[in-house]
């Protein structure tokens, strides 16, 4: 007998099948985008042969691209699924069901983690084809990928609960996640920035995620993995707590 | 918690719900008995959907208590939700999955592993057997309504809410639906239907409640209510046209219609027809045939709502 309720397992399975059913959009599309990044930044004239911290540039940017894929897809999974349920009225099916708030939260976040892992795994495979398959610290990589996916999954759920229209749903990825990601050391080393910009960059939480993945994949980073782990862990707990609070109080869900 | 069959399945006491300054439910108290079809009637915006939303877990109450089989709907929500099924008023659909998948998911949410036989039975009951592999996007409005009903029944709830079940439904489906609701009641399911379509309540309900402006104006056995407040119209069809009615017939309450061939009299249902009919015949009116129009719930409903509006002014 499973320790997890049938209701929880059903919701988790449904959420995983939902994104898998449109894998062309949810898995292949981010893979194509990432492949283009590798080709453009690693192998086009001008980029070819360049190095950073003694590593080929394509290899240097791989951890950041992996985290970008994990973060955006985990966020999109939870936010789009939950928001579509709100929009199409099928959220009623969940609200009347005997599922605890923790079960609903865990199912959506775990499904986001699964998609994050699938996309992250695919990005790693593609990137490795270009730059080699070595992973310096596999366990750290798994920890960072799961935590980052969990954080963005919970954040996606929070935004989906809060949003009343599509435009609001896209605010977070367009105006927060993408800028923070591109300024978070995906394509450059913060150690090479002027001191003032370095201080500014260190306020960006995405930097810690990218550097965590860089440590895990390449064995070197501008920021140690433990501070990244503490920050990402704290953010994940905060996002989970807020999502749980809103689910349990029925904020914007139960009138 | 269950004290036997006598305890009402649904007990609502002094329920209040406000949205800002708008009072959607004002001190509503109601008990729904096991195995009955209860119709909650009221105009649009009367508070019907809010009321069932509180029981089903979609709406949070401000005050009062709501119990299903003795369990509080907020404190013991994991228990009460297993007892309640809701067919919402608004059609919804999930374009990613087909009918069969959605029913399996919905059953799973309620902790029920749907067997193939149970699935077949449910699909047949709502007439969706041929649609089982179709995605919900491809279903017609009527089919989507059937799917909503199947989803609400998938965990065999003791208390089924049908919120405006006939909204946007064609005549054939409406008749099928009514027959199915009766079968559910006969099998022991308690059914609460909200409707502003009075014919539906007249056809189905054992008891009716009338709600308006968030206030429950009346709860009564339908037959008793019709007897007490309904008005019956009797029409006497004449053999040959007459120009006017004899005074004795007018005194008995009969009026002559313009064609001179029909004499009608409307009176409370509780009043026997015999005396007035005898007076008509004694007055020498040559009656060829009779037509009786039974009391209509719609008229009773209008009276109650009008009286309720008058009282709240």
Interface residues (C-beta under 8 A of the other chain):
Chain A: X5 X6 X7 X9 X10 X11 X13 X14 X17 X18 X21 X22 X85 X88 X89 X90 X92 X93 X94 X95 X96 X97 X98 X99 X100 X250 X254 X255
Chain B: X19 X50 X53 X56 X57 X58 X59 X60 X77 X78 X79 X81 X82 X84 X86 X88 X90 X91 X92 X93 X94 X95 X96 X97 X104 X105 X106 X107 X108 X109 X110 X111 X112 X113 X151
